């Protein structure tokens, strides 16, 4: 497994749990040292125990020597980062191509080289070209095995997946038979529980991941636009989402309103799909619009906080509950908190915030003047307005009466709809949420 980041570490540990011998290659000295010492550099529930158990069982090892890891391997996964390239939205494939060259230089026997990173259409064939160019003598196959891991539930998603997508190159002499056989053995435990395992062509597998995330991002954005309409008409977005979700063709998931989507996948993958489609002269207007609406929504959410303070935020204290883009993760990538709190700080707000897992990662992304609190009640103390940005479960249990007692002001802006409006108003709060009259 080339890459010990989120995808590589979770996938490697889960494959080891299946009984496979896994060597994870991580070249970042700090991350490698942490892994060797048993410290997990990312926040993912249950991952520390999974890694510890499989290291102790001898099935999972960490190192920085690609040649040693590749020796004797039947499958070599590329699980390095593919960040958005500055300026044009394309995925930056620098690390993928560098890994392909290093793998080619290290291989001695046949193996199937698998792209696990989220990569644009055509990347698998380019990886194959790089390997052939570097080592014309090598016997290998190329495959694509995109990940569908939700942060906070990644282990469950790997062990009991909605589906496993495997793309192989059917143009080879054996029509990809060897690659299929190895991938089937890797995923044998999932066959036993009858998980859907779908074999497709390389290009199809690469595009499935982007299409899935873009569709979900579009669904979230639709719910947000319906929430805005509900606020204007007196309807309730939760009633709308429930009524829509009961239609089996639509489904109830990803119809929850909020301040806009963020994280490591949706923003990056929607931009990449737009770029892929434009390059192919088949523009995806729906996704282009989704990206624009989502970016504008995050900025607009700051206006709700200003309005709750009577139109003037300068000198007012904003207590913030949650910073990460979703609960059960420490991931701050493209989190709504970044543009919202940056805008409020520029307007002169005093910000005091608490997040159960993300504060360390937040410090380099949020304005310097933000105060980081030791718990939720500390963040609410003496606040003129309380702003809910992430729906961590521990925030749901906060007593409205206790919050009213601690806060200086009486305004709550709940951008995740975690509180009951009637309960909040009963203790004297001016409470506003998303998509509820």
Secondary structure, 3 states (H helix, E strand, C coil): CECCCHHHHHHHHHHHHCCCCEEEECCCHHHHHHHHCCCCCCCCCCHHHHHHHHHHCCCEEEECCHHHHHCCCCEEEECCCCCECCCCCCECCHHHHHHHHHHHHHCCCCEEEEECCCCCCCHHHHHHHHHHHHCCCCCEEEEECCCCCCCCCHHHHHHCCCCEEEEECCCCCCCCHHHHHHHHHHCHHHHHCCCCEEEEEHHHHHHHHHHHHHHHHHHHHHHHHHHHHHHHHCCCHHHHHHHHHCCCCCCCCCCCCCCCCCCCCHHHHHHHHHHHHHHCCCCCHHHHHHHHHHHHHHHHHHHHHHHHCCCCCCCCEEEEECCCCCCCCCCCCCCHHHHHHHHHHHCCCEEEEECCCCHHHHCCCCCCCCEECCCHHHHHCCCCEEEECCCCHHHHCCCHHHHHHHCCCCEEEECCCCCCHHHHHHCCCEEECCCCC
